[in-house]
Amino acid sequence: GYAARVRAVTAEDVAAAGRRVLLLDRPGAPQSVLVGAELVPPRGGPEEAALDVLNTVLGGSFVSRLNMNLREDKGWSYGARSHFRDVRGPRALMAMASVQTDRTAESLAEMVKEIEGIAGARPVTAEELERAKSGMTLTLPGRWESTRNLSESLREMVNFGLPEGWFDGYAARVRAVTAEDVAAAGRLLRPGSVVWVVIGDRAKVEEKVRALGIAEVEVMEP
């Protein structure tokens, strides 16, 4: 039957498809929304802590590369971030930002650059590494302040097949992450296979997005 023919999409499938840019027209939109996604290994693997540190440096905190670039340096966005979509099996690492319409293409180029950087072109610095690890571990106690918080963590363990004691050892695993570990996690990324979605006023952004030449632009009907 149909269910028997369905299989999970793998990172290799996505890599084979290559990078894509999908443009969804929103006439009159005051801002453009940019989203980039690519597959990374399932949650709970040996590279989990290093991937979490990588994400924190890329877009998982206020002082992340994406936010400091687009918000603090360029002033084109009120905020840029990244996170993992937690699902069973391979999951998406997603980078996103809402940006000025007239800076859509430039912002997309900067986001592409930041993903290429974290994947290896610009390795995580010692300062970034320590700041990320400190931020990730110092906030952990607040995660289990209530019974509800504890139940949510237990639900995560069941949903994603995490081993018993997973959270007990999480802080130690994060503290043990090295720059080499983050570099290895970065090599799991495939910047040339990211699927980018641009949601904005097509009449104002399409020409410059196409001119970037990062991939063929596919216009999606609403």
Backbone torsions as a table, in degrees:
resi	resn	phi	psi	omega
1	GLY	NA	-177.1	-176.9
2	TYR	-61.2	-45.7	-176.6
3	ALA	-58.3	-35.1	-178.1
4	ALA	-69.8	-21.8	-178.1
5	ARG	-90.5	-11.9	-178.1
6	VAL	-79.7	134.8	174.7
7	ARG	-136.0	160.1	-179.6
8	ALA	-69.8	142.7	173.6
9	VAL	-73.1	133.8	-178.9
10	THR	-105.2	165.8	176.4
11	ALA	-61.2	-32.5	178.8
12	GLU	-65.8	-37.7	176.4
13	ASP	-60.2	-46.2	-178.2
14	VAL	-65.6	-42.2	179.8
15	ALA	-60.7	-39.9	-179.4
16	ALA	-65.2	-30.1	-178.9
17	ALA	-75.1	-23.8	179.7
18	GLY	78.3	175.9	-178.2
19	ARG	-70.9	144.8	178.9
20	ARG	-134.3	150.4	171.9
21	VAL	-127.4	115.5	-179.9
22	LEU	-105.8	127.4	-178.4
23	LEU	-111.8	120.2	178.3
24	LEU	-110.1	118.7	-174.0
25	ASP	-75.4	129.0	172.8
26	ARG	-131.7	83.2	-176.3
27	PRO	-54.3	133.2	177.4
28	GLY	79.9	2.7	-179.2
29	ALA	-62.1	129.9	-179.3
30	PRO	-72.7	-20.0	178.3
31	GLN	-136.5	163.5	171.2
32	SER	-108.9	142.2	175.2
33	VAL	-103.1	126.4	179.4
34	LEU	-113.7	129.3	178.4
35	VAL	-135.0	130.2	174.2
36	GLY	-122.4	139.0	-177.8
37	ALA	-141.4	142.5	172.0
38	GLU	-148.6	159.4	-176.4
39	LEU	-85.7	141.2	174.0
40	VAL	-129.1	168.5	-176.4
41	PRO	-60.3	159.0	-179.7
42	PRO	-59.1	158.0	177.8
43	ARG	-66.2	145.2	175.3
44	GLY	96.1	0.0	-179.6
45	GLY	-79.1	174.8	-177.9
46	PRO	-64.6	-20.6	-179.2
47	GLU	-93.6	6.3	-172.9
48	GLU	-57.1	-51.2	-177.0
49	ALA	-62.0	-40.9	179.3
50	ALA	-66.2	-38.7	176.7
51	LEU	-64.8	-38.6	178.4
52	ASP	-64.4	-40.4	176.5
53	VAL	-64.9	-44.4	178.2
54	LEU	-56.4	-46.7	-179.5
55	ASN	-63.9	-39.0	178.9
56	THR	-60.8	-41.4	178.6
57	VAL	-69.3	-40.5	-177.0
58	LEU	-69.0	-53.1	-174.8
59	GLY	-159.8	14.7	-174.4
60	GLY	-94.1	8.9	177.8
61	SER	-150.5	168.2	-179.1
62	PHE	-61.3	-36.3	-177.6
63	VAL	-91.5	20.1	179.1
64	SER	-68.6	163.7	-178.8
65	ARG	-60.7	-45.8	-178.3
66	LEU	-60.9	-48.0	-176.0
67	ASN	-69.4	-41.6	179.5
68	MET	-65.7	-32.9	179.5
69	ASN	-71.4	-59.9	-171.2
70	LEU	-78.5	-33.3	-179.1
71	ARG	-92.9	-57.2	-170.8
72	GLU	-78.1	-40.4	-177.8
73	ASP	-84.6	-55.8	-174.1
74	LYS	-85.5	-31.5	-176.9
75	GLY	71.9	25.5	-178.1
76	TRP	-93.8	-8.8	-174.0
77	SER	-145.7	152.0	172.8
78	TYR	-81.5	-10.4	178.6
79	GLY	172.0	139.5	176.3
80	ALA	-129.4	144.3	-174.1
81	ARG	-152.7	173.2	173.3
82	SER	-144.8	154.9	177.5
83	HIS	-162.6	167.2	175.1
84	PHE	-95.1	139.2	168.6
85	ARG	-86.6	111.8	-175.2
86	ASP	-80.0	107.6	175.3
87	VAL	-136.6	166.6	175.2
88	ARG	-74.1	142.1	-179.3
89	GLY	81.0	-165.8	178.7
90	PRO	-53.7	138.7	-174.9
91	ARG	-128.6	164.3	-177.2
92	ALA	-91.8	134.5	163.6
93	LEU	-94.3	119.7	-173.2
94	MET	-116.5	132.6	173.6
95	ALA	-113.8	138.3	-175.1
96	MET	-151.1	154.3	177.2
97	ALA	-163.2	146.5	167.9
98	SER	-101.6	126.9	-171.3
99	VAL	-131.1	163.3	175.2
100	GLN	-56.9	138.1	180.0
101	THR	-56.2	-42.2	-176.4
102	ASP	-76.0	-1.1	176.8
103	ARG	-121.8	22.8	-177.0
104	THR	-61.2	-53.6	-176.9
105	ALA	-64.7	-43.2	179.9
106	GLU	-62.4	-39.7	179.3
107	SER	-66.9	-40.5	177.4
108	LEU	-61.2	-42.8	178.8
109	ALA	-61.3	-39.3	179.0
110	GLU	-67.8	-38.2	178.8
111	MET	-67.0	-40.4	175.4
112	VAL	-59.9	-44.1	-179.5
113	LYS	-61.7	-41.0	-177.9
114	GLU	-68.5	-37.0	177.3
115	ILE	-69.3	-41.1	175.7
116	GLU	-61.8	-36.1	180.0
117	GLY	-66.2	-48.6	-177.9
118	ILE	-69.2	-22.5	178.5
119	ALA	-79.1	-9.5	177.2
120	GLY	151.4	-26.1	-177.3
121	ALA	-67.8	-30.9	177.0
122	ARG	-136.6	87.8	-174.7
123	PRO	-59.3	155.8	177.3
124	VAL	-62.4	133.3	179.6
125	THR	-82.4	165.9	177.8
126	ALA	-61.3	-39.0	179.3
127	GLU	-65.1	-45.5	178.5
128	GLU	-61.7	-41.2	-178.7
129	LEU	-61.3	-50.8	-177.1
130	GLU	-67.4	-38.3	178.9
131	ARG	-64.6	-42.4	179.4
132	ALA	-64.7	-46.7	-178.5
133	LYS	-63.4	-40.9	178.5
134	SER	-64.6	-46.6	179.6
135	GLY	-61.5	-39.0	-178.5
136	MET	-69.6	-37.4	-175.4
137	THR	-86.8	-35.6	-177.5
138	LEU	-68.9	-23.3	179.6
139	THR	-90.7	-5.4	-176.6
140	LEU	-61.6	-41.6	-178.5
141	PRO	-55.2	-35.4	179.5
142	GLY	-68.0	-16.1	-179.1
143	ARG	-69.7	-23.7	-175.7
144	TRP	-121.2	39.6	-178.0
145	GLU	-74.2	-24.8	-174.9
146	SER	-130.4	166.3	176.3
147	THR	-61.1	-37.0	178.6
148	ARG	-62.1	-43.1	178.1
149	ASN	-60.1	-43.0	-179.8
150	LEU	-63.1	-42.3	-179.2
151	SER	-65.6	-34.0	177.8
152	GLU	-65.6	-39.2	178.1
153	SER	-66.6	-39.9	177.1
154	LEU	-63.9	-39.0	178.6
155	ARG	-63.8	-40.1	176.8
156	GLU	-59.7	-43.1	-179.1
157	MET	-60.8	-40.6	179.7
158	VAL	-71.3	-48.0	-175.9
159	ASN	-60.9	-36.8	-173.9
160	PHE	-108.8	9.8	175.9
161	GLY	63.7	33.8	-179.7
162	LEU	-76.6	143.9	-177.4
163	PRO	-69.7	158.0	177.0
164	GLU	-59.0	136.7	-178.6
165	GLY	82.1	9.1	-178.0
166	TRP	-54.7	-49.5	-177.7
167	PHE	-74.1	-27.2	179.0
168	ASP	-59.1	-37.5	-177.1
169	GLY	-100.0	5.7	-173.7
170	TYR	-63.8	-46.0	-177.9
171	ALA	-59.9	-41.7	179.6
172	ALA	-64.4	-38.6	179.3
173	ARG	-65.9	-39.2	178.1
174	VAL	-65.4	-45.6	-179.4
175	ARG	-61.9	-26.6	-178.0
176	ALA	-83.1	-9.4	-177.6
177	VAL	-65.8	132.8	178.4
178	THR	-108.0	169.5	175.9
179	ALA	-60.3	-35.9	178.1
180	GLU	-65.5	-36.6	177.6
181	ASP	-63.7	-43.1	179.9
182	VAL	-67.1	-37.9	177.0
183	ALA	-62.0	-40.8	177.9
184	ALA	-65.2	-39.4	176.8
185	ALA	-64.3	-38.0	178.3
186	GLY	-62.2	-31.9	179.6
187	ARG	-71.7	-12.0	174.6
188	LEU	-75.8	-18.9	180.0
189	LEU	-79.1	152.9	178.1
190	ARG	-127.9	82.4	-176.8
191	PRO	-55.3	-29.5	179.9
192	GLY	-78.0	2.1	-179.9
193	SER	-124.0	11.5	179.3
194	VAL	-68.4	137.3	172.6
195	VAL	-94.3	118.2	-179.9
196	TRP	-104.1	136.5	175.6
197	VAL	-119.0	127.2	177.1
198	VAL	-114.9	118.4	179.0
199	ILE	-113.1	112.3	-176.7
200	GLY	-176.2	-171.8	-178.5
201	ASP	-75.9	105.0	-174.7
202	ARG	-56.0	-41.1	-176.9
203	ALA	-61.4	-26.5	-176.4
204	LYS	-98.4	-20.7	-171.5
205	VAL	-117.3	-21.4	-170.5
206	GLU	-60.1	-47.4	-174.2
207	GLU	-58.6	-46.3	-177.4
208	LYS	-72.7	-33.0	176.6
209	VAL	-65.7	-43.3	177.2
210	ARG	-62.1	-38.3	-177.0
211	ALA	-65.4	-20.1	177.1
212	LEU	-62.0	-34.3	178.4
213	GLY	70.9	21.1	-178.5
214	ILE	-78.6	-22.2	176.4
215	ALA	-174.4	162.9	174.1
216	GLU	-64.3	132.7	-179.4
217	VAL	-87.0	124.9	178.7
218	GLU	-107.0	118.2	179.8
219	VAL	-83.9	124.3	-178.5
220	MET	-101.4	135.6	177.4
221	GLU	-79.6	137.4	179.8
222	PRO	-61.0	NA	NA
